[in-house]
Amino acid sequence: MTPQELLQPSPTPNTFGKALMLWIEQPHVKWAVPIPLLLALAPLVWLFFRSTWRELDTDAYAYRGKLIEQGRPIDYRPLVCLALGAVILTLQEYYGGRVTYDEIVRKWLVAREALRHGHGWVHVAKYDELYALSFWAATRIGGYLAPLVVWRLIFRRDSILDFGLRTRGFLEHAWIYAMFITVMIPTMLIVSKQPDFGTYYPFYKSSSRSWLDFGMWECLYIGQFFALEIFFRGWWVRACRVFGTGAIFAMVVPYCMIHYGKPYLEACGAIVAGTVLGSLSMKTRSIYAGFLVHMTVAILMDFLALHHRNALPHKLTAESTREFTFQYTPHVLWAVWGLALAMLLVKLVRSWPKLRAWMQARRATA
């Protein structure tokens, strides 16, 4: 199948493909689909990150020993982290959604619009969905960043920059970002053929109204993802450093749970994504590579969903009379994939002398 064929909505799939999709969508079958995939991916993840996990456990043992030597056998950081994380995620679930927006924020916006007799910037009827998602993004960003403030009050000796926010060494590990993108784009093209993919994304259903709507939503989406990476892959795993490798998997559980309500296969994929991004954060000592992976995949998923529905925007703004039809979705996807592949090849060429020396040393000791 060619890249162009993968991008087509395929309104009339072949008989075998249609029968296979219908079979996979059966509840008694679909629940089991991710299990062999997870089992197949587990050894690959272990092979790639085993040295990072070993280093984390070694550091954790040394850290515990240092605490005991200092007469502090209990590290209160994981306790504060897990309790604070539970409170934040619970508040977001119950008070960071549409119900709270309708009961408080929307009423305020309607009142503001009434004071101006329908004139001004509010336009509730037109931008109600965007306001609701802005409230959702604000509660996520605020909640995800709140621990940084609390941490400075409780653990004054800890530097906030140590939560994966230092940029030093980012370029050295940029090839890892490229590697994940080369894998994720073909995977996304396959997953985008699922029926629930096109109906679920993007969250902002009026994204197709104009490129301005699409751009404003993506800005909110990206901001939320950056805060999310700080929360889960920056703060959570480092606050629980005494757990060693367990700090990553202690983060994966709530990270998977915040995907409940999304398509089933995506929620299962969050187990892999959480493990990989958490391990990547600890390997590179930075959240930025993980954030770039998350951001790139999220934007392309929205783009693909609109493309498959033939719903990409045609106007620059909702009021614009000029139309702009984007016809280069395949070119964008494969340009990003090609750029990521080129970065990998450059890394391979530069690392070849070291890799060859390592292989020769292995043969000599075999």
Buried (B, 14 or more C-beta within 10 A) or exposed (E): EEBEEBBEEEEEEEEEEEEEEEEEEEEEEEEEBBEEEBEEBEEEBEEBBEEBBEBBBEBBEEBBEEBEEEEEEEBEBBEBBBEBBEEBBEBBEEBBBEEBBEEEBBEEBBEEBEEEEEEEEBBBEEBBBBBBBBBBBBBBBBBBBBBBEBBEEEEEEBEBEEBBBBEEEBEEBBBBBBBBBBEBBEEBBEBBBBEEBBEBBBBBBBBBBBBBBBEBBBEBBBBBBBBBBBBBBBBBBBBBBBBBBBBBBBBBEBBBEBBEEBBBBBBBBBBBBBBBBBBBBBBBBBBBBBBBBBBBBBBBBBBBBBBBEEBBBBBBEBEBEEEEEEEEBBEEBBEBBEEBBEBBEEBEEEEEEEEEEEEEEEEEEE
